[in-house]
C-alpha cells in the first residue's frame, strides 16, 4: 500500500449491512454496521475478502438481488 497523507475517505459502497470506504493513503475500510467493527486493509487483502464473501453468499443461496449503493460522497 503506497503511503499518501490520510484525509477524507471516499465511500465506495454503502448499504444496510456495511460501508466500504477508501482513504487517500490507499487503505480500504470496511465498517460492519451490525457490530460497529471497522476493518482496515490494503486493496489486495480487500479483494481477497470480497471474493470470500461472494463465495459464502453463493454457498448459502444468495438468490436475493445484491444492490449496493455507490455514492460519491466523502467522510472524515
mmCIF file as gemmi writes it, N, C-alpha and C atoms, coordinates in Angstrom:
data_model
loop_
_atom_site.group_PDB
_atom_site.id
_atom_site.type_symbol
_atom_site.label_atom_id
_atom_site.label_alt_id
_atom_site.label_comp_id
_atom_site.label_asym_id
_atom_site.label_entity_id
_atom_site.label_seq_id
_atom_site.pdbx_PDB_ins_code
_atom_site.Cartn_x
_atom_site.Cartn_y
_atom_site.Cartn_z
_atom_site.occupancy
_atom_site.B_iso_or_equiv
_atom_site.pdbx_formal_charge
_atom_site.auth_seq_id
_atom_site.auth_asym_id
_atom_site.pdbx_PDB_model_num
ATOM 1 N N . UNK Axp A 1 ? 0.851 -1.161 0 1 0 ? 1 A 1
ATOM 2 C CA . UNK Axp A 1 ? 0 0 0 1 0 ? 1 A 1
ATOM 3 C C . UNK Axp A 1 ? 0.9 1.227 0 1 0 ? 1 A 1
ATOM 4 N N . UNK Axp A 2 ? 0.738 2.07 -0.977 1 0 ? 2 A 1
ATOM 5 C CA . UNK Axp A 2 ? 1.541 3.284 -1.01 1 0 ? 2 A 1
ATOM 6 C C . UNK Axp A 2 ? 1.026 4.256 0.039 1 0 ? 2 A 1
ATOM 7 N N . UNK Axp A 3 ? 1.931 4.941 0.689 1 0 ? 3 A 1
ATOM 8 C CA . UNK Axp A 3 ? 1.543 5.856 1.752 1 0 ? 3 A 1
ATOM 9 C C . UNK Axp A 3 ? 1.385 7.257 1.215 1 0 ? 3 A 1
ATOM 10 N N . UNK Axp A 4 ? 0.174 7.755 1.293 1 0 ? 4 A 1
ATOM 11 C CA . UNK Axp A 4 ? -0.13 9.142 0.978 1 0 ? 4 A 1
ATOM 12 C C . UNK Axp A 4 ? -0.754 9.721 2.22 1 0 ? 4 A 1
ATOM 13 N N . UNK Axp A 5 ? -0.795 11.016 2.338 1 0 ? 5 A 1
ATOM 14 C CA . UNK Axp A 5 ? -1.401 11.599 3.53 1 0 ? 5 A 1
ATOM 15 C C . UNK Axp A 5 ? -2.853 11.166 3.682 1 0 ? 5 A 1
ATOM 16 N N . UNK Axp A 6 ? -3.238 10.827 4.916 1 0 ? 6 A 1
ATOM 17 C CA . UNK Axp A 6 ? -4.625 10.474 5.182 1 0 ? 6 A 1
ATOM 18 C C . UNK Axp A 6 ? -5.488 11.723 5.114 1 0 ? 6 A 1
ATOM 19 N N . UNK Axp A 7 ? -6.717 11.533 4.807 1 0 ? 7 A 1
ATOM 20 C CA . UNK Axp A 7 ? -7.661 12.633 4.702 1 0 ? 7 A 1
ATOM 21 C C . UNK Axp A 7 ? -9.066 12.093 4.612 1 0 ? 7 A 1
ATOM 22 N N . UNK Axp A 8 ? -9.9 12.768 3.871 1 0 ? 8 A 1
ATOM 23 C CA . UNK Axp A 8 ? -11.286 12.344 3.749 1 0 ? 8 A 1
ATOM 24 C C . UNK Axp A 8 ? -11.378 11.036 2.968 1 0 ? 8 A 1
ATOM 25 N N . UNK Axp A 9 ? -12.245 10.164 3.441 1 0 ? 9 A 1
ATOM 26 C CA . UNK Axp A 9 ? -12.461 8.879 2.79 1 0 ? 9 A 1
ATOM 27 C C . UNK Axp A 9 ? -13.504 9.023 1.688 1 0 ? 9 A 1
ATOM 28 N N . UNK Axp A 10 ? -13.298 8.312 0.6 1 0 ? 10 A 1
ATOM 29 C CA . UNK Axp A 10 ? -14.289 8.219 -0.467 1 0 ? 10 A 1
ATOM 30 C C . UNK Axp A 10 ? -15.098 6.955 -0.211 1 0 ? 10 A 1
ATOM 31 N N . UNK Axp A 11 ? -16.409 7.072 -0.167 1 0 ? 11 A 1
ATOM 32 C CA . UNK Axp A 11 ? -17.258 5.908 0.058 1 0 ? 11 A 1
ATOM 33 C C . UNK Axp A 11 ? -17.395 5.151 -1.259 1 0 ? 11 A 1
ATOM 34 N N . UNK Axp A 12 ? -16.981 3.891 -1.222 1 0 ? 12 A 1
ATOM 35 C CA . UNK Axp A 12 ? -17.029 3.035 -2.401 1 0 ? 12 A 1
ATOM 36 C C . UNK Axp A 12 ? -18.359 2.304 -2.502 1 0 ? 12 A 1
ATOM 37 N N . UNK Axp A 13 ? -18.909 1.927 -1.352 1 0 ? 13 A 1
ATOM 38 C CA . UNK Axp A 13 ? -20.184 1.217 -1.305 1 0 ? 13 A 1
ATOM 39 C C . UNK Axp A 13 ? -20.773 1.373 0.089 1 0 ? 13 A 1
ATOM 40 N N . UNK Axp A 14 ? -22.118 1.408 0.143 1 0 ? 14 A 1
ATOM 41 C CA . UNK Axp A 14 ? -22.786 1.598 1.423 1 0 ? 14 A 1
ATOM 42 C C . UNK Axp A 14 ? -24.18 0.999 1.329 1 0 ? 14 A 1
ATOM 43 N N . UNK Axp A 15 ? -24.511 0.096 2.262 1 0 ? 15 A 1
ATOM 44 C CA . UNK Axp A 15 ? -25.868 -0.427 2.343 1 0 ? 15 A 1
ATOM 45 C C . UNK Axp A 15 ? -26.192 -0.685 3.809 1 0 ? 15 A 1
ATOM 46 N N . UNK Axp A 16 ? -27.311 -1.375 4.092 1 0 ? 16 A 1
ATOM 47 C CA . UNK Axp A 16 ? -27.71 -1.603 5.48 1 0 ? 16 A 1
ATOM 48 C C . UNK Axp A 16 ? -26.73 -2.477 6.252 1 0 ? 16 A 1
ATOM 49 N N . UNK Axp A 17 ? -25.943 -3.28 5.553 1 0 ? 17 A 1
ATOM 50 C CA . UNK Axp A 17 ? -25.037 -4.204 6.213 1 0 ? 17 A 1
ATOM 51 C C . UNK Axp A 17 ? -23.637 -3.68 6.45 1 0 ? 17 A 1
ATOM 52 N N . UNK Axp A 18 ? -23.143 -2.857 5.532 1 0 ? 18 A 1
ATOM 53 C CA . UNK Axp A 18 ? -21.755 -2.419 5.636 1 0 ? 18 A 1
ATOM 54 C C . UNK Axp A 18 ? -21.517 -1.155 4.834 1 0 ? 18 A 1
ATOM 55 N N . UNK Axp A 19 ? -20.425 -0.484 5.179 1 0 ? 19 A 1
ATOM 56 C CA . UNK Axp A 19 ? -19.952 0.656 4.39 1 0 ? 19 A 1
ATOM 57 C C . UNK Axp A 19 ? -18.486 0.396 4.089 1 0 ? 19 A 1
ATOM 58 N N . UNK Axp A 20 ? -18.113 0.581 2.826 1 0 ? 20 A 1
ATOM 59 C CA . UNK Axp A 20 ? -16.724 0.413 2.41 1 0 ? 20 A 1
ATOM 60 C C . UNK Axp A 20 ? -16.234 1.76 1.899 1 0 ? 20 A 1
ATOM 61 N N . UNK Axp A 21 ? -15.112 2.203 2.463 1 0 ? 21 A 1
ATOM 62 C CA . UNK Axp A 21 ? -14.545 3.477 2.044 1 0 ? 21 A 1
ATOM 63 C C . UNK Axp A 21 ? -13.046 3.309 1.839 1 0 ? 21 A 1
ATOM 64 N N . UNK Axp A 22 ? -12.456 4.301 1.172 1 0 ? 22 A 1
ATOM 65 C CA . UNK Axp A 22 ? -11.004 4.251 0.942 1 0 ? 22 A 1
ATOM 66 C C . UNK Axp A 22 ? -10.402 5.584 1.309 1 0 ? 22 A 1
ATOM 67 N N . UNK Axp A 23 ? -9.32 5.507 2.034 1 0 ? 23 A 1
ATOM 68 C CA . UNK Axp A 23 ? -8.558 6.668 2.479 1 0 ? 23 A 1
ATOM 69 C C . UNK Axp A 23 ? -7.569 7.061 1.384 1 0 ? 23 A 1
ATOM 70 N N . UNK Axp A 24 ? -7.22 8.333 1.285 1 0 ? 24 A 1
ATOM 71 C CA . UNK Axp A 24 ? -6.216 8.731 0.287 1 0 ? 24 A 1
ATOM 72 C C . UNK Axp A 24 ? -4.876 7.998 0.429 1 0 ? 24 A 1
ATOM 73 N N . UNK Axp A 25 ? -4.595 7.439 1.618 1 0 ? 25 A 1
ATOM 74 C CA . UNK Axp A 25 ? -3.342 6.69 1.778 1 0 ? 25 A 1
ATOM 75 C C . UNK Axp A 25 ? -3.413 5.326 1.109 1 0 ? 25 A 1
ATOM 76 N N . UNK Axp A 26 ? -4.614 4.936 0.639 1 0 ? 26 A 1
ATOM 77 C CA . UNK Axp A 26 ? -4.781 3.663 -0.062 1 0 ? 26 A 1
ATOM 78 C C . UNK Axp A 26 ? -5.477 2.595 0.758 1 0 ? 26 A 1
ATOM 79 N N . UNK Axp A 27 ? -5.61 2.776 2.061 1 0 ? 27 A 1
ATOM 80 C CA . UNK Axp A 27 ? -6.252 1.774 2.907 1 0 ? 27 A 1
ATOM 81 C C . UNK Axp A 27 ? -7.753 1.707 2.609 1 0 ? 27 A 1
ATOM 82 N N . UNK Axp A 28 ? -8.272 0.484 2.603 1 0 ? 28 A 1
ATOM 83 C CA . UNK Axp A 28 ? -9.704 0.261 2.442 1 0 ? 28 A 1
ATOM 84 C C . UNK Axp A 28 ? -10.259 -0.016 3.842 1 0 ? 28 A 1
ATOM 85 N N . UNK Axp A 29 ? -11.369 0.629 4.175 1 0 ? 29 A 1
ATOM 86 C CA . UNK Axp A 29 ? -12.007 0.479 5.478 1 0 ? 29 A 1
ATOM 87 C C . UNK Axp A 29 ? -13.375 -0.163 5.275 1 0 ? 29 A 1
ATOM 88 N N . UNK Axp A 30 ? -13.638 -1.252 6.004 1 0 ? 30 A 1
ATOM 89 C CA . UNK Axp A 30 ? -14.922 -1.941 5.933 1 0 ? 30 A 1
ATOM 90 C C . UNK Axp A 30 ? -15.578 -1.827 7.299 1 0 ? 30 A 1
ATOM 91 N N . UNK Axp A 31 ? -16.707 -1.116 7.354 1 0 ? 31 A 1
ATOM 92 C CA . UNK Axp A 31 ? -17.473 -0.982 8.59 1 0 ? 31 A 1
ATOM 93 C C . UNK Axp A 31 ? -18.629 -1.968 8.537 1 0 ? 31 A 1
ATOM 94 N N . UNK Axp A 32 ? -18.658 -2.922 9.484 1 0 ? 32 A 1
ATOM 95 C CA . UNK Axp A 32 ? -19.772 -3.851 9.613 1 0 ? 32 A 1
ATOM 96 C C . UNK Axp A 32 ? -20.783 -3.171 10.528 1 0 ? 32 A 1
ATOM 97 N N . UNK Axp A 33 ? -21.909 -2.75 9.97 1 0 ? 33 A 1
ATOM 98 C CA . UNK Axp A 33 ? -22.836 -1.906 10.714 1 0 ? 33 A 1
ATOM 99 C C . UNK Axp A 33 ? -23.489 -2.605 11.897 1 0 ? 33 A 1
ATOM 100 N N . UNK Axp A 34 ? -23.762 -3.909 11.801 1 0 ? 34 A 1
ATOM 101 C CA . UNK Axp A 34 ? -24.426 -4.621 12.896 1 0 ? 34 A 1
ATOM 102 C C . UNK Axp A 34 ? -23.589 -4.633 14.17 1 0 ? 34 A 1
ATOM 103 N N . UNK Axp A 35 ? -22.272 -4.701 14.012 1 0 ? 35 A 1
ATOM 104 C CA . UNK Axp A 35 ? -21.397 -4.793 15.188 1 0 ? 35 A 1
ATOM 105 C C . UNK Axp A 35 ? -20.628 -3.512 15.461 1 0 ? 35 A 1
ATOM 106 N N . UNK Axp A 36 ? -20.554 -2.636 14.477 1 0 ? 36 A 1
ATOM 107 C CA . UNK Axp A 36 ? -19.777 -1.415 14.641 1 0 ? 36 A 1
ATOM 108 C C . UNK Axp A 36 ? -18.28 -1.62 14.47 1 0 ? 36 A 1
ATOM 109 N N . UNK Axp A 37 ? -17.882 -2.798 14.021 1 0 ? 37 A 1
ATOM 110 C CA . UNK Axp A 37 ? -16.463 -3.113 13.843 1 0 ? 37 A 1
ATOM 111 C C . UNK Axp A 37 ? -15.99 -2.597 12.487 1 0 ? 37 A 1
ATOM 112 N N . UNK Axp A 38 ? -14.85 -1.913 12.484 1 0 ? 38 A 1
ATOM 113 C CA . UNK Axp A 38 ? -14.231 -1.464 11.247 1 0 ? 38 A 1
ATOM 114 C C . UNK Axp A 38 ? -12.925 -2.214 11.036 1 0 ? 38 A 1
ATOM 115 N N . UNK Axp A 39 ? -12.767 -2.76 9.845 1 0 ? 39 A 1
ATOM 116 C CA . UNK Axp A 39 ? -11.526 -3.433 9.465 1 0 ? 39 A 1
ATOM 117 C C . UNK Axp A 39 ? -10.817 -2.566 8.449 1 0 ? 39 A 1
ATOM 118 N N . UNK Axp A 40 ? -9.507 -2.456 8.583 1 0 ? 40 A 1
ATOM 119 C CA . UNK Axp A 40 ? -8.695 -1.675 7.656 1 0 ? 40 A 1
ATOM 120 C C . UNK Axp A 40 ? -7.696 -2.611 7.005 1 0 ? 40 A 1
ATOM 121 N N . UNK Axp A 41 ? -7.583 -2.518 5.672 1 0 ? 41 A 1
ATOM 122 C CA . UNK Axp A 41 ? -6.671 -3.418 4.959 1 0 ? 41 A 1
ATOM 123 C C . UNK Axp A 41 ? -6.229 -2.786 3.641 1 0 ? 41 A 1
ATOM 124 N N . UNK Axp A 42 ? -5.201 -3.375 3.04 1 0 ? 42 A 1
ATOM 125 C CA . UNK Axp A 42 ? -4.779 -2.885 1.733 1 0 ? 42 A 1
ATOM 126 C C . UNK Axp A 42 ? -5.715 -3.438 0.657 1 0 ? 42 A 1
ATOM 127 N N . UNK Axp A 43 ? -5.599 -2.918 -0.556 1 0 ? 43 A 1
ATOM 128 C CA . UNK Axp A 43 ? -6.515 -3.278 -1.637 1 0 ? 43 A 1
ATOM 129 C C . UNK Axp A 43 ? -6.466 -4.768 -1.972 1 0 ? 43 A 1
ATOM 130 N N . UNK Axp A 44 ? -5.286 -5.368 -1.955 1 0 ? 44 A 1
ATOM 131 C CA . UNK Axp A 44 ? -5.168 -6.791 -2.292 1 0 ? 44 A 1
ATOM 132 C C . UNK Axp A 44 ? -5.915 -7.657 -1.28 1 0 ? 44 A 1
ATOM 133 N N . UNK Axp A 45 ? -5.747 -7.368 0.01 1 0 ? 45 A 1
ATOM 134 C CA . UNK Axp A 45 ? -6.46 -8.135 1.029 1 0 ? 45 A 1
ATOM 135 C C . UNK Axp A 45 ? -7.959 -7.901 0.938 1 0 ? 45 A 1
ATOM 136 N N . UNK Axp A 46 ? -8.372 -6.669 0.629 1 0 ? 46 A 1
ATOM 137 C CA . UNK Axp A 46 ? -9.791 -6.39 0.47 1 0 ? 46 A 1
ATOM 138 C C . UNK Axp A 46 ? -10.373 -7.196 -0.685 1 0 ? 46 A 1
ATOM 139 N N . UNK Axp A 47 ? -9.637 -7.282 -1.765 1 0 ? 47 A 1
ATOM 140 C CA . UNK Axp A 47 ? -10.085 -8.064 -2.918 1 0 ? 47 A 1
ATOM 141 C C . UNK Axp A 47 ? -10.307 -9.521 -2.506 1 0 ? 47 A 1
ATOM 142 N N . UNK Axp A 48 ? -9.37 -10.087 -1.753 1 0 ? 48 A 1
ATOM 143 C CA . UNK Axp A 48 ? -9.496 -11.474 -1.289 1 0 ? 48 A 1
ATOM 144 C C . UNK Axp A 48 ? -10.688 -11.627 -0.343 1 0 ? 48 A 1
ATOM 145 N N . UNK Axp A 49 ? -10.903 -10.653 0.528 1 0 ? 49 A 1
ATOM 146 C CA . UNK Axp A 49 ? -12.064 -10.675 1.423 1 0 ? 49 A 1
ATOM 147 C C . UNK Axp A 49 ? -13.354 -10.649 0.607 1 0 ? 49 A 1
ATOM 148 N N . UNK Axp A 50 ? -13.408 -9.779 -0.391 1 0 ? 50 A 1
ATOM 149 C CA . UNK Axp A 50 ? -14.597 -9.688 -1.242 1 0 ? 50 A 1
ATOM 150 C C . UNK Axp A 50 ? -14.906 -11.003 -1.94 1 0 ? 50 A 1
ATOM 151 N N . UNK Axp A 51 ? -13.884 -11.668 -2.46 1 0 ? 51 A 1
ATOM 152 C CA . UNK Axp A 51 ? -14.095 -12.959 -3.115 1 0 ? 51 A 1
ATOM 153 C C . UNK Axp A 51 ? -14.606 -14.001 -2.124 1 0 ? 51 A 1
ATOM 154 N N . UNK Axp A 52 ? -14.078 -13.989 -0.91 1 0 ? 52 A 1
ATOM 155 C CA . UNK Axp A 52 ? -14.532 -14.931 0.112 1 0 ? 52 A 1
ATOM 156 C C . UNK Axp A 52 ? -15.986 -14.672 0.493 1 0 ? 52 A 1
ATOM 157 N N . UNK Axp A 53 ? -16.352 -13.407 0.637 1 0 ? 53 A 1
ATOM 158 C CA . UNK Axp A 53 ? -17.735 -13.067 0.987 1 0 ? 53 A 1
ATOM 159 C C . UNK Axp A 53 ? -18.676 -13.446 -0.152 1 0 ? 53 A 1
ATOM 160 N N . UNK Axp A 54 ? -18.3 -13.15 -1.385 1 0 ? 54 A 1
ATOM 161 C CA . UNK Axp A 54 ? -19.152 -13.512 -2.527 1 0 ? 54 A 1
ATOM 162 C C . UNK Axp A 54 ? -19.334 -15.027 -2.601 1 0 ? 54 A 1
ATOM 163 N N . UNK Axp A 55 ? -18.275 -15.783 -2.335 1 0 ? 55 A 1
ATOM 164 C CA . UNK Axp A 55 ? -18.377 -17.243 -2.331 1 0 ? 55 A 1
ATOM 165 C C . UNK Axp A 55 ? -19.308 -17.737 -1.242 1 0 ? 55 A 1
ATOM 166 N N . UNK Axp A 56 ? -19.237 -17.126 -0.065 1 0 ? 56 A 1
ATOM 167 C CA . UNK Axp A 56 ? -20.108 -17.524 1.037 1 0 ? 56 A 1
ATOM 168 C C . UNK Axp A 56 ? -21.563 -17.183 0.74 1 0 ? 56 A 1
ATOM 169 N N . UNK Axp A 57 ? -21.81 -16.013 0.149 1 0 ? 57 A 1
ATOM 170 C CA . UNK Axp A 57 ? -23.179 -15.631 -0.229 1 0 ? 57 A 1
ATOM 171 C C . UNK Axp A 57 ? -23.743 -16.641 -1.209 1 0 ? 57 A 1
ATOM 172 N N . UNK Axp A 58 ? -22.939 -17.049 -2.168 1 0 ? 58 A 1
ATOM 173 C CA . UNK Axp A 58 ? -23.368 -18.041 -3.143 1 0 ? 58 A 1
ATOM 174 C C . UNK Axp A 58 ? -23.653 -19.385 -2.473 1 0 ? 58 A 1
ATOM 175 N N . UNK Axp A 59 ? -22.807 -19.783 -1.529 1 0 ? 59 A 1
ATOM 176 C CA . UNK Axp A 59 ? -22.949 -21.078 -0.864 1 0 ? 59 A 1
ATOM 177 C C . UNK Axp A 59 ? -24.21 -21.16 -0.005 1 0 ? 59 A 1
ATOM 178 N N . UNK Axp A 60 ? -24.642 -20.04 0.564 1 0 ? 60 A 1
ATOM 179 C CA . UNK Axp A 60 ? -25.84 -20.069 1.409 1 0 ? 60 A 1
ATOM 180 C C . UNK Axp A 60 ? -27.096 -19.728 0.626 1 0 ? 60 A 1
ATOM 181 N N . UNK Axp A 61 ? -26.974 -19.659 -0.681 1 0 ? 61 A 1
ATOM 182 C CA . UNK Axp A 61 ? -28.149 -19.432 -1.513 1 0 ? 61 A 1
ATOM 183 C C . UNK Axp A 61 ? -28.426 -17.969 -1.733 1 0 ? 61 A 1
ATOM 184 N N . UNK Axp A 62 ? -27.444 -17.26 -2.194 1 0 ? 62 A 1
ATOM 185 C CA . UNK Axp A 62 ? -27.569 -15.827 -2.402 1 0 ? 62 A 1
ATOM 186 C C . UNK Axp A 62 ? -28.406 -15.479 -3.607 1 0 ? 62 A 1
ATOM 187 N N . UNK Axp A 63 ? -29.687 -15.869 -3.589 1 0 ? 63 A 1
ATOM 188 C CA . UNK Axp A 63 ? -30.546 -15.557 -4.721 1 0 ? 63 A 1
ATOM 189 C C . UNK Axp A 63 ? -31.164 -14.173 -4.626 1 0 ? 63 A 1
ATOM 190 N N . UNK Axp A 64 ? -31.058 -13.541 -3.463 1 0 ? 64 A 1
ATOM 191 C CA . UNK Axp A 64 ? -31.577 -12.172 -3.328 1 0 ? 64 A 1
ATOM 192 C C . UNK Axp A 64 ? -30.74 -11.234 -4.181 1 0 ? 64 A 1
ATOM 193 N N . UNK Axp A 65 ? -31.374 -10.214 -4.696 1 0 ? 65 A 1
ATOM 194 C CA . UNK Axp A 65 ? -30.614 -9.28 -5.521 1 0 ? 65 A 1
ATOM 195 C C . UNK Axp A 65 ? -29.627 -8.519 -4.648 1 0 ? 65 A 1
ATOM 196 N N . UNK Axp A 66 ? -28.448 -8.359 -5.163 1 0 ? 66 A 1
ATOM 197 C CA . UNK Axp A 66 ? -27.406 -7.631 -4.45 1 0 ? 66 A 1
ATOM 198 C C . UNK Axp A 66 ? -27.301 -6.26 -5.078 1 0 ? 66 A 1
ATOM 199 N N . UNK Axp A 67 ? -27.707 -5.236 -4.328 1 0 ? 67 A 1
ATOM 200 C CA . UNK Axp A 67 ? -27.727 -3.892 -4.868 1 0 ? 67 A 1
ATOM 201 C C . UNK Axp A 67 ? -27.033 -2.914 -3.939 1 0 ? 67 A 1
ATOM 202 N N . UNK Axp A 68 ? -25.7 -2.929 -3.898 1 0 ? 68 A 1
ATOM 203 C CA . UNK Axp A 68 ? -25.007 -1.952 -3.077 1 0 ? 68 A 1
ATOM 204 C C . UNK Axp A 68 ? -25.133 -0.567 -3.697 1 0 ? 68 A 1
ATOM 205 N N . UNK Axp A 69 ? -25.08 0.422 -2.872 1 0 ? 69 A 1
ATOM 206 C CA . UNK Axp A 69 ? -25.071 1.78 -3.395 1 0 ? 69 A 1
ATOM 207 C C . UNK Axp A 69 ? -23.632 2.216 -3.591 1 0 ? 69 A 1
ATOM 208 N N . UNK Axp A 70 ? -23.406 3.1 -4.508 1 0 ? 70 A 1
ATOM 209 C CA . UNK Axp A 70 ? -22.048 3.593 -4.759 1 0 ? 70 A 1
ATOM 210 C C . UNK Axp A 70 ? -22.069 5.118 -4.758 1 0 ? 70 A 1
ATOM 211 N N . UNK Axp A 71 ? -22.202 5.699 -3.572 1 0 ? 71 A 1
ATOM 212 C CA . UNK Axp A 71 ? -22.248 7.152 -3.5 1 0 ? 71 A 1
ATOM 213 C C . UNK Axp A 71 ? -20.902 7.787 -3.824 1 0 ? 71 A 1
ATOM 214 N N . UNK Axp A 72 ? -20.913 9.028 -4.167 1 0 ? 72 A 1
ATOM 215 C CA . UNK Axp A 72 ? -19.683 9.735 -4.487 1 0 ? 72 A 1
ATOM 216 C C . UNK Axp A 72 ? -19.293 10.697 -3.366 1 0 ? 72 A 1
ATOM 217 N N . UNK Axp A 73 ? -19.923 10.567 -2.213 1 0 ? 73 A 1
ATOM 218 C CA . UNK Axp A 73 ? -19.618 11.488 -1.126 1 0 ? 73 A 1
ATOM 219 C C . UNK Axp A 73 ? -18.361 11.071 -0.377 1 0 ? 73 A 1
ATOM 220 N N . UNK Axp A 74 ? -17.857 11.939 0.431 1 0 ? 74 A 1
ATOM 221 C CA . UNK Axp A 74 ? -16.689 11.65 1.242 1 0 ? 74 A 1
ATOM 222 C C . UNK Axp A 74 ? -17.049 11.795 2.707 1 0 ? 74 A 1
ATOM 223 N N . UNK Axp A 75 ? -16.277 11.136 3.564 1 0 ? 75 A 1
ATOM 224 C CA . UNK Axp A 75 ? -16.438 11.262 5.004 1 0 ? 75 A 1
ATOM 225 C C . UNK Axp A 75 ? -15.083 11.528 5.624 1 0 ? 75 A 1
ATOM 226 N N . UNK Axp A 76 ? -15.079 12.023 6.824 1 0 ? 76 A 1
ATOM 227 C CA . UNK Axp A 76 ? -13.801 12.261 7.524 1 0 ? 76 A 1
ATOM 228 C C . UNK Axp A 76 ? -13.264 10.999 8.095 1 0 ? 76 A 1
